[in-house]
Amino acid sequence: MPSILSLIGASWTFYRKQPVLNWVLVWFLIMPQTLLNMLSRLMEGTRYPFLQALPDKKLTILLVLPGFLLLTLIIIWGVACVLVVCRRIIQSRAGRARTSFATLRKEAAPYILPLFFTSILRSCFTLFWAILLVVPGIIYSIRTTFYAVVVVAEDISYRAALHRSTTMVKGRTGQIFWILLGMNVLLFLPAIMVTAALEFSPFFTLTDWLIPLADIIESSFFGLAVILSLIASVELFAAIKKRNPIEVEL
């Protein structure tokens, strides 16, 4: 099983070799996440330089919820784009592949709804197991962690994708848990620290016009962490598949 640092190192190397992922980062992760932050502040009644919170809370929620859904789907589109590029890790270890942003968008678009609904299905099953007992819910969540990779890399969706991921992880649940925990800490902790520093920094309270800048910076750190996390997950998926190809096909 690859180490946490080797997975992160491999994901960074892969990211640097794929310039198209920079476009995905900007348009499918940073921009929609920044807008999501803006809508969240609007719902909370927080001041914003060019938006005023509506006096009617119910009306605010009614108008903002469609925006949340649309922006969430755009982010999922971005996740699909990253995974489409990452299929090469599983299918071939060849060098840099040149893919245009337009081609990548078209190729990733059919996976938006399968990823969205499989994610909802996974959340429902996780909640169900968590209601019965907390530990089975955690175990199920770990075992289905590769569902997005399976949806895009193997064209399997919904319950079949969840079952496929469970089959791969079963017998390695503890190992996968510690690897995922380590990766998330190393990749997302810097983003969390930057977010906390910006939110509580007196510099960004001087004027409302610095709030959008803070949102963009936060979204940039989180967007990059998401991309590297996805690539690392595919690297881990490929390592498991290579180690036990016959078992994985069962």
Backbone bond lengths (Angstrom), bond angles and torsions (degrees), N, CA, C in turn:
res aa  C-N    CA-C-N  psi(-1)  N-CA   C-N-CA  omega(-1)  CA-C   N-CA-C  phi
1 M - - - 1.471 - - 1.534 108.96 -
2 P 1.324 118.51 129.39 1.469 120.44 -179.04 1.524 111.58 -65.02
3 S 1.324 115.42 152.72 1.460 120.13 179.44 1.529 110.30 -79.37
4 I 1.321 115.71 164.83 1.463 121.55 -179.65 1.531 110.57 -61.80
5 L 1.321 116.76 -46.45 1.469 120.73 -177.71 1.526 111.35 -66.62
6 S 1.331 117.13 -36.43 1.468 119.08 178.80 1.527 110.98 -67.52
7 L 1.333 116.98 -36.33 1.469 120.44 177.85 1.526 110.91 -65.86
8 I 1.325 116.25 -44.46 1.463 119.94 179.54 1.527 110.42 -66.24
9 G 1.330 116.30 -41.30 1.459 119.87 177.94 1.516 111.95 -62.18
10 A 1.337 116.65 -43.18 1.461 120.88 178.97 1.531 111.20 -65.18
11 S 1.330 116.21 -38.09 1.471 119.48 -179.96 1.527 111.02 -66.99
12 W 1.340 117.00 -38.77 1.469 120.22 178.21 1.523 110.98 -66.63
13 T 1.343 116.98 -41.74 1.466 121.38 178.22 1.525 110.55 -62.01
14 F 1.342 115.87 -44.11 1.467 120.26 179.98 1.523 110.48 -64.01
15 Y 1.330 116.37 -43.32 1.467 120.78 -179.83 1.528 111.04 -59.34
16 R 1.298 117.36 -43.33 1.467 121.30 -178.63 1.525 112.28 -65.89
17 K 1.334 117.63 -24.97 1.462 121.58 -179.17 1.528 112.33 -86.82
18 Q 1.337 117.06 -5.16 1.468 121.31 -176.30 1.533 109.57 -120.94
19 P 1.336 118.08 84.81 1.478 120.95 -177.84 1.522 113.56 -58.34
20 V 1.339 116.93 -27.54 1.461 119.81 -178.04 1.530 111.12 -62.96
21 L 1.333 117.37 -24.59 1.458 120.64 179.58 1.526 111.80 -68.22
22 N 1.341 117.39 -22.21 1.465 119.66 175.44 1.525 110.78 -65.74
23 W 1.342 115.99 -38.23 1.469 120.33 176.67 1.520 110.69 -66.88
24 V 1.329 115.86 -40.84 1.471 119.99 176.84 1.521 110.02 -60.83
25 L 1.320 116.36 -43.50 1.461 121.35 -179.59 1.527 110.98 -58.36
26 V 1.326 116.90 -45.93 1.473 120.90 -175.56 1.522 111.57 -71.67
27 W 1.343 116.80 -52.05 1.466 120.38 -169.29 1.520 114.56 -87.70
28 F 1.320 118.27 -26.67 1.461 120.81 -175.94 1.523 114.00 -108.88
29 L 1.327 117.43 -11.03 1.457 119.25 -179.95 1.528 112.20 -123.36
30 I 1.322 117.42 -55.19 1.464 119.35 -177.23 1.520 111.98 -67.38
31 M 1.337 117.71 -50.81 1.462 120.86 -176.58 1.527 112.98 -62.85
32 P 1.352 119.32 -52.44 1.472 117.93 179.95 1.522 113.31 -65.35
33 Q 1.347 117.49 -34.97 1.463 119.26 179.08 1.525 110.59 -67.67
34 T 1.321 116.96 -36.76 1.462 120.64 176.35 1.523 110.79 -62.46
35 L 1.329 116.49 -42.60 1.462 120.87 177.96 1.528 111.45 -66.97
36 L 1.353 116.65 -35.85 1.461 119.92 175.89 1.533 110.69 -63.05
37 N 1.330 115.91 -41.03 1.466 119.80 176.57 1.525 110.63 -60.93
38 M 1.331 115.06 -40.85 1.465 120.45 -179.74 1.526 110.60 -63.33
39 L 1.344 116.64 -45.25 1.464 120.22 179.79 1.526 111.14 -65.59
40 S 1.344 116.35 -36.84 1.465 119.85 177.96 1.522 111.05 -62.60
41 R 1.329 116.01 -42.24 1.463 119.86 178.17 1.526 110.31 -65.07
42 L 1.325 115.75 -36.71 1.461 120.07 179.13 1.522 110.76 -63.55
43 M 1.333 116.32 -43.13 1.461 120.34 179.97 1.524 111.47 -67.32
44 E 1.325 115.98 -33.01 1.463 120.36 179.53 1.523 112.44 -78.75
45 G 1.336 115.37 -8.50 1.455 118.90 -178.54 1.514 113.56 80.71
46 T 1.351 116.30 15.65 1.462 120.55 179.88 1.523 110.27 -74.74
47 R 1.293 116.59 144.07 1.461 121.02 179.21 1.527 110.43 -62.96
48 Y 1.317 115.56 146.40 1.462 121.90 176.52 1.523 106.59 -146.11
49 P 1.336 118.65 144.14 1.464 120.43 -170.14 1.515 115.79 -60.80
50 F 1.345 117.71 -33.94 1.459 118.67 -176.56 1.527 112.54 -122.18
51 L 1.327 117.01 12.73 1.460 120.73 178.39 1.518 109.98 -134.52
52 Q 1.304 115.45 143.13 1.457 120.79 176.09 1.520 108.39 -118.74
53 A 1.310 116.71 135.22 1.463 120.61 178.01 1.527 110.31 -62.52
54 L 1.323 115.70 137.05 1.459 119.72 179.54 1.525 109.55 -71.51
55 P 1.318 117.54 144.26 1.471 119.99 -178.43 1.522 113.08 -65.81
56 D 1.337 115.84 -31.48 1.462 120.60 -179.55 1.530 109.46 -90.55
57 K 1.324 117.26 112.88 1.469 121.86 -176.67 1.526 111.23 -63.34
58 K 1.334 117.15 -41.03 1.466 120.44 -178.93 1.519 110.59 -64.47
59 L 1.330 117.12 -40.26 1.461 121.24 178.38 1.527 110.49 -65.01
60 T 1.309 116.67 -38.72 1.467 121.23 178.07 1.523 110.53 -60.39
61 I 1.331 116.22 -47.79 1.462 120.76 -179.90 1.518 110.59 -62.82
62 L 1.336 116.81 -42.40 1.465 121.85 -178.99 1.524 111.36 -61.05
63 L 1.320 117.13 -38.08 1.460 121.36 -178.31 1.525 112.59 -81.21
64 V 1.324 116.01 -30.28 1.470 120.00 -173.94 1.534 112.38 -84.67
65 L 1.327 117.93 -33.19 1.458 120.57 -176.12 1.532 114.07 -56.57
66 P 1.348 119.78 -44.30 1.471 118.70 176.11 1.532 112.30 -59.73
67 G 1.322 115.71 -35.56 1.462 119.80 177.02 1.515 111.42 -64.43
68 F 1.335 117.09 -41.62 1.459 121.30 177.22 1.523 110.54 -59.51
69 L 1.339 116.14 -45.55 1.462 120.44 -178.32 1.523 110.87 -63.72
70 L 1.323 116.98 -46.53 1.462 121.11 -178.98 1.528 111.06 -61.52
71 L 1.328 117.07 -46.10 1.461 120.85 -178.75 1.526 111.38 -67.27
72 T 1.335 116.93 -34.39 1.467 120.57 176.34 1.524 110.36 -63.60
73 L 1.335 116.99 -42.49 1.468 121.10 178.54 1.529 111.01 -64.32
74 I 1.333 116.92 -36.16 1.463 120.05 177.68 1.527 110.36 -65.48
75 I 1.330 116.72 -41.40 1.464 120.15 177.68 1.530 110.29 -63.71
76 I 1.332 116.82 -40.58 1.469 120.30 176.85 1.522 110.25 -62.81
77 W 1.328 116.69 -36.94 1.465 121.21 175.05 1.533 109.51 -59.15
78 G 1.318 116.27 -42.13 1.459 120.84 177.28 1.520 111.67 -62.84
79 V 1.341 116.59 -42.51 1.467 120.78 177.11 1.527 109.83 -60.02
80 A 1.338 116.22 -42.87 1.461 120.40 178.55 1.529 111.04 -62.01
81 C 1.334 116.78 -39.93 1.474 120.87 178.38 1.526 110.48 -60.39
82 V 1.327 116.50 -46.06 1.471 120.61 179.58 1.526 110.34 -60.88
83 L 1.318 116.95 -44.73 1.464 120.80 -177.56 1.524 112.02 -68.81
84 V 1.327 116.95 -33.07 1.465 119.95 176.03 1.524 110.05 -62.73
85 V 1.323 116.50 -44.90 1.462 120.56 177.17 1.531 110.42 -63.19
86 C 1.336 116.13 -38.19 1.465 121.35 -175.89 1.524 113.74 -75.82
87 R 1.331 117.89 -10.90 1.468 118.67 178.16 1.518 111.64 -57.92
88 R 1.329 116.65 -24.76 1.458 121.60 179.32 1.524 111.21 -61.56
89 I 1.331 116.60 -30.94 1.464 120.51 -179.72 1.524 110.28 -62.68
90 I 1.330 116.38 -36.56 1.458 121.17 -179.23 1.519 111.17 -83.67
91 Q 1.334 116.48 -40.86 1.457 120.95 -173.01 1.522 113.06 -85.42
92 S 1.338 117.15 -32.35 1.460 121.08 -176.83 1.512 109.24 -159.79
93 R 1.335 116.38 144.92 1.447 120.90 177.94 1.528 110.88 -102.19
94 A 1.303 117.10 23.29 1.465 120.61 -179.64 1.512 109.94 -64.67
95 G 1.316 116.06 169.92 1.463 121.39 -175.71 1.507 113.53 -73.29
96 R 1.284 115.31 -152.38 1.457 122.55 -172.59 1.519 112.28 -63.38
97 A 1.307 116.77 131.67 1.463 121.96 177.56 1.516 108.63 -112.09
98 R 1.298 116.24 131.57 1.459 120.80 -178.15 1.525 109.76 -90.38
99 T 1.307 116.62 117.63 1.455 122.73 179.36 1.518 108.56 -131.31
100 S 1.326 116.68 130.44 1.459 119.10 179.53 1.520 109.44 -76.30
101 F 1.315 115.41 154.99 1.458 120.94 -179.37 1.526 110.70 -64.48
102 A 1.333 116.97 -38.67 1.463 120.70 179.76 1.524 111.23 -64.11
103 T 1.331 116.45 -43.79 1.470 120.92 178.56 1.512 111.12 -63.37
104 L 1.324 115.81 -42.35 1.465 120.67 -179.92 1.521 111.22 -63.26
105 R 1.330 117.21 -41.81 1.469 120.61 178.56 1.523 110.99 -59.47
106 K 1.326 116.32 -44.95 1.463 120.54 -179.26 1.530 111.23 -64.86
107 E 1.320 115.78 -41.34 1.459 119.89 -177.32 1.523 111.67 -69.37
108 A 1.326 116.65 -31.67 1.470 120.69 -177.12 1.520 113.16 -85.59
109 A 1.328 117.74 -23.67 1.467 121.64 -174.36 1.532 114.37 -54.16
110 P 1.363 120.12 -42.35 1.472 119.41 -178.80 1.525 114.37 -63.47
111 Y 1.329 118.03 -14.36 1.466 120.47 -177.62 1.529 112.95 -91.73
112 I 1.335 117.43 -5.20 1.462 119.93 -175.73 1.524 111.48 -60.22
113 L 1.315 117.28 -55.45 1.468 120.39 -177.18 1.530 112.66 -68.40
114 P 1.344 119.86 -42.54 1.465 118.45 175.37 1.533 113.14 -57.57
115 L 1.327 116.55 -40.86 1.470 119.46 177.66 1.527 110.91 -66.09
116 F 1.326 116.32 -42.05 1.458 121.48 -178.23 1.525 111.27 -63.22
117 F 1.330 116.66 -50.56 1.464 119.92 -176.12 1.532 112.02 -74.56
118 T 1.330 117.49 -32.65 1.464 119.20 175.23 1.518 110.43 -65.63
119 S 1.330 116.14 -36.98 1.465 121.04 177.12 1.532 110.88 -63.51
120 I 1.338 116.22 -42.83 1.468 120.31 177.87 1.527 110.57 -63.55
121 L 1.332 115.84 -43.64 1.466 120.75 179.25 1.522 110.42 -61.60
122 R 1.314 116.62 -42.88 1.468 120.87 178.43 1.533 110.82 -62.07
123 S 1.325 116.59 -42.11 1.459 120.83 179.54 1.526 111.26 -63.08
124 C 1.324 116.14 -39.51 1.471 120.20 179.45 1.521 111.05 -64.90
125 F 1.351 116.65 -45.66 1.466 120.05 178.85 1.526 111.26 -64.96
126 T 1.337 116.33 -40.52 1.465 120.16 178.78 1.518 110.83 -61.99
127 L 1.341 115.74 -43.59 1.463 120.42 178.36 1.515 111.23 -63.73
128 F 1.327 116.57 -40.81 1.463 121.35 178.87 1.531 110.81 -59.16
129 W 1.343 116.61 -48.37 1.462 120.54 -179.79 1.528 110.83 -67.94
130 A 1.332 116.23 -35.18 1.467 119.86 -179.87 1.527 111.16 -68.28
131 I 1.346 116.86 -32.66 1.471 120.17 178.09 1.522 110.12 -67.21
132 L 1.337 115.83 -40.41 1.467 119.52 178.79 1.531 109.80 -65.99
133 L 1.322 115.00 -54.46 1.463 122.26 177.07 1.521 107.41 -153.57
134 V 1.299 117.79 143.03 1.463 121.49 -176.20 1.519 111.64 -64.26
135 V 1.325 117.29 -45.38 1.469 121.56 -174.58 1.530 112.54 -60.65
136 P 1.353 120.00 -47.03 1.475 118.61 177.36 1.530 112.88 -58.63
137 G 1.323 116.85 -33.22 1.460 119.87 177.38 1.513 111.35 -65.19
138 I 1.337 117.08 -41.66 1.462 121.27 178.35 1.522 110.40 -65.66
139 I 1.337 115.81 -43.74 1.472 120.23 179.85 1.517 110.52 -61.81
140 Y 1.333 116.88 -43.56 1.467 120.18 179.93 1.527 110.69 -63.07
141 S 1.320 116.42 -40.16 1.458 120.74 179.31 1.528 111.42 -62.15
142 I 1.333 116.20 -40.65 1.470 120.25 179.18 1.523 110.49 -68.16
143 R 1.320 116.02 -43.68 1.469 119.99 -176.06 1.521 113.12 -69.32
144 T 1.309 117.46 -22.98 1.476 120.24 179.01 1.526 112.11 -101.23
145 T 1.326 116.99 16.52 1.463 121.00 -174.95 1.524 113.43 -64.13
146 F 1.349 117.46 -23.87 1.463 121.01 -177.51 1.530 113.06 -92.80
147 Y 1.330 117.50 13.07 1.463 119.03 -174.34 1.533 112.32 -58.23
148 A 1.336 117.38 -40.66 1.468 120.42 -178.49 1.522 110.91 -66.67
149 V 1.320 116.60 -39.51 1.469 120.90 177.57 1.522 109.91 -62.49
150 V 1.325 116.36 -42.82 1.464 121.39 -179.64 1.530 110.80 -64.63
151 V 1.326 116.72 -42.64 1.473 120.61 -179.26 1.515 110.97 -57.34
152 V 1.314 117.49 -45.48 1.465 121.00 -175.33 1.523 112.31 -86.94
153 A 1.323 117.55 -44.86 1.466 120.40 -174.09 1.523 112.90 -75.50
154 E 1.332 117.13 -30.96 1.462 119.97 -175.74 1.524 112.68 -119.41
155 D 1.332 116.98 2.79 1.468 121.54 176.47 1.524 112.12 57.46
156 I 1.333 116.21 41.07 1.457 122.47 177.17 1.521 107.78 -119.34
157 S 1.327 117.82 132.91 1.467 120.10 -174.21 1.522 111.97 -127.06
158 Y 1.327 113.85 169.29 1.453 124.27 172.56 1.545 111.91 59.06
159 R 1.318 119.06 -136.98 1.463 120.89 -173.82 1.526 111.80 -62.56
160 A 1.323 116.80 -33.37 1.468 120.07 179.26 1.532 110.82 -63.44
161 A 1.333 116.60 -37.90 1.471 120.46 178.24 1.527 110.57 -67.32
162 L 1.322 116.64 -40.64 1.462 120.52 178.25 1.526 110.81 -65.04
163 H 1.324 115.78 -41.07 1.473 119.89 178.68 1.523 110.23 -65.91
164 R 1.310 117.34 -40.74 1.465 121.55 179.39 1.530 111.00 -60.54
165 S 1.320 116.39 -45.81 1.464 120.58 178.51 1.528 110.72 -63.28
166 T 1.329 116.69 -42.41 1.463 120.93 179.34 1.519 111.36 -60.54
167 T 1.334 116.40 -41.53 1.458 121.62 178.93 1.520 111.44 -60.88
168 M 1.318 116.47 -40.79 1.460 121.08 -178.79 1.527 112.11 -68.65
169 V 1.322 116.63 -39.89 1.465 120.65 -173.18 1.521 112.05 -84.49
170 K 1.322 117.78 -26.96 1.462 120.85 -176.14 1.534 110.34 -54.90
171 G 1.316 114.92 130.10 1.456 120.28 -176.89 1.522 112.46 93.11
172 R 1.344 115.41 -11.23 1.472 120.72 179.11 1.533 110.58 -128.53
173 T 1.328 116.85 15.97 1.461 121.10 -172.47 1.524 112.27 -55.45
174 G 1.326 116.60 -46.57 1.467 120.05 -179.69 1.517 112.42 -62.49
175 Q 1.334 116.29 -45.10 1.462 120.68 179.15 1.522 111.18 -60.73
176 I 1.328 115.36 -47.53 1.462 120.31 -178.50 1.527 110.48 -62.85
177 F 1.327 116.82 -39.05 1.465 120.52 179.76 1.523 111.14 -58.64
178 W 1.343 116.87 -49.49 1.464 119.91 -177.32 1.528 111.37 -68.27
179 I 1.320 117.06 -34.57 1.469 119.80 177.30 1.531 110.49 -66.34
180 L 1.324 116.38 -46.42 1.465 120.27 179.21 1.520 111.53 -63.73
181 L 1.330 115.88 -41.32 1.463 119.87 178.89 1.526 110.66 -61.62
182 G 1.323 116.40 -46.76 1.457 120.28 179.49 1.517 112.69 -62.75
183 M 1.336 116.33 -42.76 1.469 120.16 179.73 1.523 111.19 -63.81
184 N 1.321 116.62 -44.21 1.461 120.19 -178.67 1.526 112.04 -64.85
185 V 1.333 115.42 -39.36 1.467 118.73 178.28 1.525 110.30 -63.64
186 L 1.329 117.08 -48.05 1.462 120.78 -176.32 1.529 112.85 -69.65
187 L 1.322 116.83 -32.04 1.468 119.85 -176.81 1.525 112.98 -89.14
188 F 1.336 116.82 -39.30 1.463 119.01 -172.91 1.527 114.12 -99.18
189 L 1.326 117.03 -20.76 1.463 118.57 179.00 1.534 112.43 -60.04
190 P 1.349 119.69 -43.20 1.468 119.14 176.08 1.526 112.39 -58.80
191 A 1.350 116.42 -39.91 1.464 119.94 179.13 1.525 110.94 -65.11
192 I 1.326 116.50 -40.90 1.469 120.63 178.68 1.526 110.52 -64.34
193 M 1.325 115.88 -41.09 1.462 120.08 -179.68 1.528 111.24 -65.50
194 V 1.339 116.50 -40.43 1.471 120.29 177.30 1.520 110.22 -63.70
195 T 1.332 116.51 -43.79 1.463 120.87 178.98 1.526 111.30 -59.71
196 A 1.334 115.88 -46.86 1.468 119.89 -179.92 1.521 110.80 -63.33
197 A 1.340 116.55 -40.50 1.467 120.39 -179.52 1.525 110.84 -63.94
198 L 1.335 116.84 -39.97 1.465 120.24 -179.72 1.524 111.75 -71.09
199 E 1.329 115.78 -41.47 1.463 119.59 -176.99 1.529 111.87 -64.12
200 F 1.331 116.35 -33.90 1.466 119.90 -176.35 1.526 113.27 -105.41
201 S 1.329 115.90 5.16 1.458 118.94 179.84 1.527 110.52 -76.66
202 P 1.325 118.84 132.73 1.471 121.30 177.55 1.524 112.01 -65.60
203 F 1.344 116.57 -22.86 1.465 120.38 -179.09 1.524 111.50 -61.43
204 F 1.343 115.75 -39.65 1.459 119.83 -176.94 1.526 112.92 -85.81
205 T 1.301 117.50 3.50 1.464 120.35 174.04 1.526 111.70 -102.81
206 L 1.341 116.05 0.85 1.459 119.86 -178.53 1.525 111.85 -68.71
207 T 1.346 115.85 -39.45 1.462 120.48 -179.28 1.519 110.06 -148.35
208 D 1.330 116.59 148.09 1.465 121.28 -179.29 1.524 111.99 -62.87
209 W 1.325 117.43 -26.65 1.455 120.41 -175.30 1.523 112.72 -70.99
210 L 1.322 118.18 -9.39 1.461 121.00 176.25 1.528 111.99 -88.40
211 I 1.336 117.03 -11.81 1.467 120.13 -179.80 1.533 111.76 -64.14
212 P 1.356 120.20 -46.44 1.477 119.10 176.80 1.523 112.50 -59.84
213 L 1.329 117.13 -37.26 1.463 120.02 177.97 1.526 110.67 -62.37
214 A 1.329 116.30 -41.25 1.467 120.21 177.55 1.523 110.47 -61.94
215 D 1.338 117.24 -41.98 1.461 121.29 179.39 1.529 111.35 -63.29
216 I 1.322 117.42 -40.41 1.470 121.61 179.49 1.524 110.66 -64.97
217 I 1.331 116.49 -43.58 1.469 120.40 179.71 1.531 110.36 -63.16
218 E 1.331 115.84 -45.98 1.466 119.69 179.06 1.528 110.95 -60.56
219 S 1.329 116.99 -45.82 1.463 121.44 -178.75 1.523 111.44 -64.20
220 S 1.319 117.29 -33.36 1.467 121.36 179.19 1.521 110.78 -65.15
221 F 1.315 117.04 -45.26 1.459 120.75 179.65 1.524 110.95 -65.29
222 F 1.335 116.38 -44.87 1.456 119.60 -179.63 1.531 111.19 -68.09
223 G 1.326 117.65 -38.42 1.458 121.17 179.26 1.518 112.17 -61.41
224 L 1.329 116.57 -45.66 1.463 120.39 178.01 1.523 110.82 -63.85
225 A 1.342 116.72 -40.10 1.467 120.17 178.30 1.525 111.11 -62.78
226 V 1.333 117.02 -38.70 1.470 121.12 178.73 1.523 110.69 -63.26
227 I 1.333 116.92 -46.19 1.464 120.61 -179.33 1.528 110.75 -61.53
228 L 1.325 117.03 -48.56 1.461 120.34 -179.29 1.529 111.25 -63.76
229 S 1.334 116.66 -36.47 1.458 120.72 177.85 1.529 111.27 -65.08
230 L 1.328 116.69 -41.69 1.466 120.68 178.40 1.528 111.31 -64.22
231 I 1.328 116.13 -45.07 1.469 119.58 178.98 1.522 110.49 -62.12
232 A 1.335 116.87 -43.48 1.464 120.73 179.35 1.526 110.89 -62.40
233 S 1.336 117.14 -37.51 1.471 120.93 178.50 1.521 110.87 -64.21
234 V 1.330 116.30 -40.69 1.463 119.84 177.59 1.533 110.34 -66.44
235 E 1.327 116.47 -39.69 1.475 120.42 176.29 1.528 110.06 -59.14
236 L 1.317 117.07 -43.66 1.463 121.49 179.55 1.526 110.74 -66.66
237 F 1.320 116.49 -42.43 1.465 122.75 176.56 1.531 110.11 -56.78
238 A 1.331 116.03 -46.99 1.463 121.31 -179.17 1.519 111.23 -64.53
239 A 1.329 116.64 -38.02 1.469 120.49 179.94 1.523 111.03 -65.16
240 I 1.340 116.76 -41.74 1.465 120.62 178.76 1.529 110.30 -65.92
241 K 1.320 115.55 -43.23 1.468 120.35 -178.63 1.525 110.73 -64.65
242 K 1.319 116.39 -38.44 1.466 120.53 179.70 1.516 111.37 -70.18
243 R 1.325 116.18 -33.96 1.472 121.04 -176.73 1.509 111.77 -71.44
244 N 1.332 117.66 -41.23 1.462 122.33 -179.54 1.522 110.46 -133.31
245 P 1.318 118.94 67.20 1.466 121.19 -176.30 1.517 114.25 -60.85
246 I 1.334 117.26 -36.93 1.469 119.83 -178.12 1.518 110.51 -71.04
247 E 1.352 115.49 -44.35 1.457 120.30 -179.91 1.513 110.95 -62.40
248 V 1.340 118.16 -40.42 1.451 122.53 -177.62 1.520 111.34 -65.63
249 E 1.330 117.39 -31.20 1.456 120.32 -177.26 1.524 112.38 -76.25
250 L 1.337 117.28 -12.52 1.473 120.14 -179.33 1.510 112.14 -66.30
